[in-house]
Amino acid sequence: MISAIVADIGKVLLGKEHQVKLALACLLSRGHLLIEDLPGMGKTTLAHALAQVLGLSYKRVQFTSDMLPADILGVSIFERESGQFRFHEGPVFSQLLLADEINRSSPKTQSALLEAMEERQVSVDGETRPLPEPFFVIATQNPLHQSGTFALPESQLDRFLMRISLGYPTREAERALFQGVDPRAQLQSLKPRIDGATLQKMQRLVGQVKASDSLLDYLERLVLHTRQSPECAIGLSPRGALALLHAARAWALIHGRGHLLPEDIQAVLPSVAGHRLQSEGGDGTQLVERLLHQVDVIAA
């Protein structure tokens, strides 16, 4: 089933099997996904393809500098006929919300998603409203050096289980595009492989992937190193450590294993920790690469 899902999305997003598996692992871990890349790399296409193949209700919001929180959460409108206020749900009330170019909106609007991403509910007009299950946010953002962008605060970044980049296509994939392979046409032809209920069953299977004591020791050493190393201005929080474990379990499940290997942690570590770690020179992308070499799999 999982291999069929990856293959279907691969027909739309050519040559990006690794990134597709990471995105799928993120959703199987009940996490939210941040895709950072230049415009035109297929960020929106990936989000739409995931929604199609996983059978999820899907809404897209194009974030802009003048957007307000009510544009995402919804608003209560007075109806003259009934003499009462009626709440009109915003696009957040969907199973998969695509927050397109999230860093083009103000921090106030960005923060409107904090409760939804953490608690899977929203509070509007003093009333708490649950969101559909399952619920995911896939956000895209342009690199910060581009004009008109606002950096996501650390509290917002930490809500995203993973951050990935798609990068330029391979030579073979780009040649296929030149020869007439239309990703939009392929996207329209995608059929659901599963539904929301089946996806939730798969998520429960992730929690059943076993982790040995020695494997957990390796995980603890990685996390502790980020907190003690002078290279890291900010280390992994407990939420970040749990995110790493959940993502590694999902990665193992995707590859047909019921137990964790060190390679599973290493495969997801850059995507889980890269946006959480900080050094004096910027984010933790390079820190993660050094981390993999500095921490031994087996304790000395």
Contacts in CASP RR format, 6 or more apart in sequence:
PFRMAT RR
TARGET T0000
AUTHOR 0000-0000-0000
METHOD contacts of the structure
MODEL  1
MISAIVADIGKVLLGKEHQVKLALACLLSRGHLLIEDLPGMGKTTLAHAL
AQVLGLSYKRVQFTSDMLPADILGVSIFERESGQFRFHEGPVFSQLLLAD
EINRSSPKTQSALLEAMEERQVSVDGETRPLPEPFFVIATQNPLHQSGTF
ALPESQLDRFLMRISLGYPTREAERALFQGVDPRAQLQSLKPRIDGATLQ
KMQRLVGQVKASDSLLDYLERLVLHTRQSPECAIGLSPRGALALLHAARA
WALIHGRGHLLPEDIQAVLPSVAGHRLQSEGGDGTQLVERLLHQVDVIAA
1 193 0 8 1.000
1 194 0 8 1.000
2 24 0 8 1.000
2 202 0 8 1.000
2 253 0 8 1.000
2 254 0 8 1.000
2 256 0 8 1.000
4 193 0 8 1.000
5 24 0 8 1.000
5 53 0 8 1.000
5 54 0 8 1.000
5 193 0 8 1.000
5 194 0 8 1.000
6 17 0 8 1.000
6 20 0 8 1.000
6 21 0 8 1.000
6 24 0 8 1.000
6 254 0 8 1.000
8 49 0 8 1.000
8 53 0 8 1.000
8 190 0 8 1.000
8 191 0 8 1.000
8 193 0 8 1.000
9 20 0 8 1.000
9 46 0 8 1.000
9 49 0 8 1.000
9 50 0 8 1.000
9 53 0 8 1.000
9 190 0 8 1.000
10 16 0 8 1.000
10 17 0 8 1.000
10 20 0 8 1.000
10 49 0 8 1.000
11 186 0 8 1.000
11 190 0 8 1.000
12 45 0 8 1.000
12 46 0 8 1.000
12 49 0 8 1.000
12 183 0 8 1.000
12 186 0 8 1.000
12 187 0 8 1.000
12 190 0 8 1.000
13 19 0 8 1.000
13 20 0 8 1.000
13 42 0 8 1.000
13 45 0 8 1.000
13 46 0 8 1.000
13 49 0 8 1.000
13 166 0 8 1.000
13 183 0 8 1.000
14 169 0 8 1.000
14 170 0 8 1.000
14 172 0 8 1.000
14 173 0 8 1.000
14 176 0 8 1.000
14 177 0 8 1.000
14 181 0 8 1.000
14 183 0 8 1.000
15 169 0 8 1.000
15 170 0 8 1.000
15 172 0 8 1.000
15 173 0 8 1.000
16 46 0 8 1.000
16 166 0 8 1.000
16 169 0 8 1.000
16 173 0 8 1.000
19 46 0 8 1.000
19 164 0 8 1.000
19 165 0 8 1.000
19 166 0 8 1.000
20 46 0 8 1.000
21 251 0 8 1.000
21 254 0 8 1.000
22 162 0 8 1.000
22 164 0 8 1.000
22 268 0 8 1.000
22 271 0 8 1.000
23 33 0 8 1.000
23 35 0 8 1.000
23 46 0 8 1.000
23 50 0 8 1.000
23 138 0 8 1.000
23 162 0 8 1.000
23 164 0 8 1.000
24 50 0 8 1.000
24 250 0 8 1.000
24 254 0 8 1.000
25 162 0 8 1.000
25 247 0 8 1.000
25 250 0 8 1.000
25 251 0 8 1.000
25 254 0 8 1.000
25 268 0 8 1.000
26 32 0 8 1.000
26 33 0 8 1.000
26 161 0 8 1.000
26 162 0 8 1.000
26 247 0 8 1.000
26 250 0 8 1.000
26 271 0 8 1.000
27 33 0 8 1.000
27 50 0 8 1.000
27 54 0 8 1.000
27 134 0 8 1.000
27 136 0 8 1.000
27 199 0 8 1.000
28 199 0 8 1.000
28 202 0 8 1.000
28 203 0 8 1.000
28 206 0 8 1.000
28 250 0 8 1.000
28 253 0 8 1.000
28 254 0 8 1.000
29 161 0 8 1.000
29 203 0 8 1.000
29 206 0 8 1.000
29 243 0 8 1.000
29 246 0 8 1.000
29 247 0 8 1.000
29 249 0 8 1.000
29 250 0 8 1.000
30 134 0 8 1.000
30 203 0 8 1.000
30 246 0 8 1.000
31 136 0 8 1.000
31 160 0 8 1.000
31 161 0 8 1.000
31 162 0 8 1.000
31 243 0 8 1.000
31 246 0 8 1.000
32 117 0 8 1.000
32 136 0 8 1.000
32 137 0 8 1.000
32 138 0 8 1.000
32 139 0 8 1.000
32 159 0 8 1.000
32 160 0 8 1.000
32 161 0 8 1.000
33 136 0 8 1.000
33 137 0 8 1.000
33 138 0 8 1.000
33 139 0 8 1.000
33 160 0 8 1.000
33 161 0 8 1.000
33 162 0 8 1.000
33 163 0 8 1.000
33 164 0 8 1.000
34 102 0 8 1.000
34 138 0 8 1.000
34 139 0 8 1.000
34 140 0 8 1.000
34 141 0 8 1.000
34 152 0 8 1.000
34 157 0 8 1.000
34 160 0 8 1.000
34 162 0 8 1.000
34 163 0 8 1.000
34 164 0 8 1.000
34 275 0 8 1.000
35 43 0 8 1.000
35 46 0 8 1.000
35 47 0 8 1.000
35 138 0 8 1.000
35 139 0 8 1.000
35 140 0 8 1.000
35 141 0 8 1.000
35 163 0 8 1.000
35 164 0 8 1.000
35 165 0 8 1.000
35 166 0 8 1.000
36 140 0 8 1.000
36 141 0 8 1.000
36 142 0 8 1.000
36 143 0 8 1.000
36 163 0 8 1.000
36 164 0 8 1.000
36 165 0 8 1.000
37 43 0 8 1.000
37 140 0 8 1.000
37 142 0 8 1.000
37 143 0 8 1.000
37 165 0 8 1.000
37 166 0 8 1.000
37 167 0 8 1.000
38 142 0 8 1.000
38 143 0 8 1.000
38 167 0 8 1.000
39 142 0 8 1.000
41 165 0 8 1.000
41 166 0 8 1.000
41 167 0 8 1.000
41 168 0 8 1.000
42 166 0 8 1.000
42 183 0 8 1.000
43 100 0 8 1.000
43 140 0 8 1.000
43 166 0 8 1.000
44 60 0 8 1.000
44 98 0 8 1.000
44 100 0 8 1.000
44 140 0 8 1.000
45 183 0 8 1.000
45 187 0 8 1.000
46 138 0 8 1.000
46 166 0 8 1.000
47 58 0 8 1.000
47 60 0 8 1.000
47 96 0 8 1.000
47 98 0 8 1.000
47 138 0 8 1.000
47 140 0 8 1.000
48 58 0 8 1.000
48 60 0 8 1.000
48 98 0 8 1.000
48 187 0 8 1.000
49 187 0 8 1.000
49 190 0 8 1.000
50 56 0 8 1.000
50 96 0 8 1.000
50 138 0 8 1.000
51 57 0 8 1.000
51 58 0 8 1.000
51 95 0 8 1.000
51 96 0 8 1.000
51 98 0 8 1.000
52 58 0 8 1.000
52 187 0 8 1.000
52 190 0 8 1.000
52 191 0 8 1.000
52 192 0 8 1.000
53 190 0 8 1.000
53 191 0 8 1.000
53 192 0 8 1.000
53 193 0 8 1.000
53 194 0 8 1.000
54 96 0 8 1.000
54 192 0 8 1.000
54 193 0 8 1.000
54 194 0 8 1.000
54 196 0 8 1.000
54 199 0 8 1.000
55 192 0 8 1.000
55 193 0 8 1.000
55 194 0 8 1.000
55 195 0 8 1.000
55 196 0 8 1.000
55 199 0 8 1.000
56 94 0 8 1.000
56 95 0 8 1.000
56 96 0 8 1.000
56 134 0 8 1.000
56 136 0 8 1.000
56 196 0 8 1.000
56 199 0 8 1.000
57 94 0 8 1.000
57 95 0 8 1.000
57 96 0 8 1.000
57 132 0 8 1.000
58 94 0 8 1.000
58 95 0 8 1.000
58 96 0 8 1.000
58 98 0 8 1.000
59 91 0 8 1.000
59 92 0 8 1.000
59 94 0 8 1.000
59 96 0 8 1.000
59 97 0 8 1.000
59 98 0 8 1.000
60 91 0 8 1.000
60 97 0 8 1.000
60 98 0 8 1.000
60 100 0 8 1.000
61 67 0 8 1.000
61 71 0 8 1.000
61 72 0 8 1.000
61 91 0 8 1.000
61 97 0 8 1.000
61 98 0 8 1.000
61 99 0 8 1.000
61 100 0 8 1.000
62 100 0 8 1.000
62 101 0 8 1.000
63 99 0 8 1.000
63 100 0 8 1.000
63 101 0 8 1.000
63 102 0 8 1.000
63 103 0 8 1.000
63 104 0 8 1.000
63 105 0 8 1.000
63 109 0 8 1.000
64 104 0 8 1.000
64 105 0 8 1.000
65 104 0 8 1.000
65 105 0 8 1.000
65 106 0 8 1.000
65 148 0 8 1.000
67 105 0 8 1.000
67 106 0 8 1.000
67 109 0 8 1.000
68 109 0 8 1.000
69 108 0 8 1.000
69 109 0 8 1.000
69 111 0 8 1.000
69 112 0 8 1.000
71 90 0 8 1.000
71 109 0 8 1.000
72 90 0 8 1.000
72 91 0 8 1.000
72 92 0 8 1.000
72 109 0 8 1.000
72 112 0 8 1.000
72 113 0 8 1.000
73 90 0 8 1.000
73 92 0 8 1.000
73 112 0 8 1.000
73 116 0 8 1.000
73 122 0 8 1.000
73 124 0 8 1.000
74 87 0 8 1.000
74 88 0 8 1.000
74 89 0 8 1.000
74 90 0 8 1.000
74 92 0 8 1.000
74 124 0 8 1.000
75 87 0 8 1.000
75 88 0 8 1.000
75 90 0 8 1.000
75 124 0 8 1.000
76 85 0 8 1.000
76 86 0 8 1.000
76 87 0 8 1.000
76 88 0 8 1.000
76 124 0 8 1.000
76 125 0 8 1.000
77 85 0 8 1.000
77 86 0 8 1.000
77 88 0 8 1.000
78 84 0 8 1.000
78 85 0 8 1.000
78 86 0 8 1.000
79 85 0 8 1.000
79 86 0 8 1.000
85 125 0 8 1.000
87 124 0 8 1.000
87 125 0 8 1.000
87 127 0 8 1.000
87 129 0 8 1.000
91 97 0 8 1.000
92 113 0 8 1.000
92 116 0 8 1.000
92 122 0 8 1.000
92 131 0 8 1.000
93 129 0 8 1.000
93 131 0 8 1.000
93 132 0 8 1.000
94 132 0 8 1.000
95 132 0 8 1.000
95 133 0 8 1.000
95 134 0 8 1.000
95 135 0 8 1.000
95 136 0 8 1.000
95 196 0 8 1.000
96 135 0 8 1.000
96 136 0 8 1.000
96 137 0 8 1.000
96 138 0 8 1.000
97 135 0 8 1.000
97 136 0 8 1.000
97 137 0 8 1.000
97 138 0 8 1.000
98 138 0 8 1.000
98 139 0 8 1.000
98 140 0 8 1.000
99 113 0 8 1.000
99 137 0 8 1.000
99 138 0 8 1.000
99 139 0 8 1.000
99 140 0 8 1.000
100 139 0 8 1.000
100 140 0 8 1.000
101 140 0 8 1.000
101 141 0 8 1.000
101 142 0 8 1.000
102 110 0 8 1.000
102 139 0 8 1.000
102 140 0 8 1.000
102 141 0 8 1.000
102 152 0 8 1.000
103 110 0 8 1.000
103 141 0 8 1.000
103 142 0 8 1.000
103 144 0 8 1.000
103 149 0 8 1.000
103 150 0 8 1.000
103 151 0 8 1.000
103 152 0 8 1.000
104 142 0 8 1.000
104 148 0 8 1.000
104 149 0 8 1.000
104 150 0 8 1.000
105 150 0 8 1.000
106 150 0 8 1.000
107 150 0 8 1.000
107 153 0 8 1.000
110 150 0 8 1.000
110 152 0 8 1.000
110 153 0 8 1.000
110 156 0 8 1.000
111 153 0 8 1.000
111 156 0 8 1.000
113 137 0 8 1.000
113 156 0 8 1.000
113 159 0 8 1.000
114 155 0 8 1.000
114 156 0 8 1.000
114 159 0 8 1.000
115 121 0 8 1.000
115 122 0 8 1.000
115 123 0 8 1.000
116 122 0 8 1.000
116 131 0 8 1.000
116 135 0 8 1.000
116 137 0 8 1.000
117 137 0 8 1.000
117 159 0 8 1.000
117 160 0 8 1.000
118 159 0 8 1.000
120 130 0 8 1.000
120 131 0 8 1.000
120 133 0 8 1.000
120 135 0 8 1.000
121 128 0 8 1.000
121 129 0 8 1.000
121 130 0 8 1.000
121 131 0 8 1.000
122 128 0 8 1.000
122 129 0 8 1.000
122 131 0 8 1.000
123 129 0 8 1.000
133 200 0 8 1.000
134 196 0 8 1.000
134 199 0 8 1.000
134 200 0 8 1.000
134 203 0 8 1.000
137 159 0 8 1.000
137 160 0 8 1.000
139 160 0 8 1.000
141 149 0 8 1.000
141 152 0 8 1.000
142 149 0 8 1.000
143 149 0 8 1.000
144 151 0 8 1.000
154 234 0 8 1.000
157 163 0 8 1.000
157 275 0 8 1.000
157 276 0 8 1.000
158 237 0 8 1.000
158 239 0 8 1.000
158 240 0 8 1.000
158 276 0 8 1.000
160 275 0 8 1.000
161 243 0 8 1.000
161 246 0 8 1.000
161 247 0 8 1.000
161 272 0 8 1.000
162 243 0 8 1.000
162 247 0 8 1.000
162 268 0 8 1.000
162 271 0 8 1.000
162 272 0 8 1.000
163 271 0 8 1.000
163 274 0 8 1.000
163 275 0 8 1.000
164 271 0 8 1.000
168 174 0 8 1.000
169 177 0 8 1.000
177 183 0 8 1.000
194 202 0 8 1.000
202 253 0 8 1.000
205 253 0 8 1.000
206 246 0 8 1.000
206 249 0 8 1.000
206 250 0 8 1.000
206 253 0 8 1.000
207 246 0 8 1.000
207 249 0 8 1.000
208 258 0 8 1.000
209 249 0 8 1.000
209 250 0 8 1.000
209 252 0 8 1.000
209 253 0 8 1.000
209 257 0 8 1.000
209 258 0 8 1.000
209 259 0 8 1.000
209 260 0 8 1.000
210 258 0 8 1.000
210 259 0 8 1.000
210 260 0 8 1.000
211 219 0 8 1.000
211 245 0 8 1.000
211 249 0 8 1.000
211 259 0 8 1.000
211 260 0 8 1.000
212 259 0 8 1.000
212 260 0 8 1.000
214 298 0 8 1.000
215 260 0 8 1.000
215 261 0 8 1.000
215 262 0 8 1.000
215 265 0 8 1.000
217 299 0 8 1.000
218 262 0 8 1.000
218 265 0 8 1.000
218 295 0 8 1.000
218 297 0 8 1.000
218 298 0 8 1.000
219 241 0 8 1.000
219 244 0 8 1.000
219 245 0 8 1.000
219 248 0 8 1.000
219 265 0 8 1.000
221 295 0 8 1.000
221 296 0 8 1.000
221 299 0 8 1.000
222 236 0 8 1.000
222 244 0 8 1.000
222 265 0 8 1.000
222 269 0 8 1.000
222 291 0 8 1.000
222 295 0 8 1.000
223 236 0 8 1.000
223 241 0 8 1.000
223 244 0 8 1.000
225 291 0 8 1.000
225 294 0 8 1.000
225 295 0 8 1.000
226 232 0 8 1.000
226 235 0 8 1.000
226 236 0 8 1.000
226 273 0 8 1.000
226 277 0 8 1.000
226 287 0 8 1.000
226 291 0 8 1.000
227 235 0 8 1.000
227 236 0 8 1.000
229 287 0 8 1.000
229 294 0 8 1.000
231 279 0 8 1.000
231 287 0 8 1.000
231 290 0 8 1.000
232 277 0 8 1.000
232 278 0 8 1.000
232 279 0 8 1.000
232 284 0 8 1.000
232 287 0 8 1.000
233 278 0 8 1.000
233 279 0 8 1.000
233 280 0 8 1.000
234 276 0 8 1.000
234 277 0 8 1.000
234 278 0 8 1.000
235 276 0 8 1.000
235 277 0 8 1.000
235 278 0 8 1.000
236 244 0 8 1.000
236 273 0 8 1.000
236 276 0 8 1.000
236 277 0 8 1.000
237 276 0 8 1.000
240 272 0 8 1.000
240 273 0 8 1.000
240 276 0 8 1.000
243 272 0 8 1.000
244 265 0 8 1.000
244 268 0 8 1.000
244 269 0 8 1.000
244 272 0 8 1.000
244 273 0 8 1.000
247 268 0 8 1.000
247 271 0 8 1.000
247 272 0 8 1.000
248 260 0 8 1.000
248 264 0 8 1.000
248 265 0 8 1.000
248 267 0 8 1.000
248 268 0 8 1.000
249 260 0 8 1.000
249 264 0 8 1.000
250 268 0 8 1.000
251 264 0 8 1.000
251 267 0 8 1.000
251 268 0 8 1.000
252 258 0 8 1.000
252 259 0 8 1.000
252 260 0 8 1.000
252 261 0 8 1.000
252 264 0 8 1.000
255 264 0 8 1.000
257 264 0 8 1.000
262 297 0 8 1.000
266 292 0 8 1.000
269 288 0 8 1.000
269 291 0 8 1.000
269 292 0 8 1.000
270 285 0 8 1.000
270 288 0 8 1.000
270 289 0 8 1.000
273 284 0 8 1.000
273 287 0 8 1.000
273 288 0 8 1.000
273 291 0 8 1.000
274 283 0 8 1.000
274 284 0 8 1.000
274 285 0 8 1.000
274 287 0 8 1.000
274 288 0 8 1.000
275 283 0 8 1.000
275 284 0 8 1.000
276 284 0 8 1.000
277 283 0 8 1.000
277 284 0 8 1.000
277 287 0 8 1.000
277 288 0 8 1.000
278 284 0 8 1.000
279 286 0 8 1.000
279 287 0 8 1.000
END
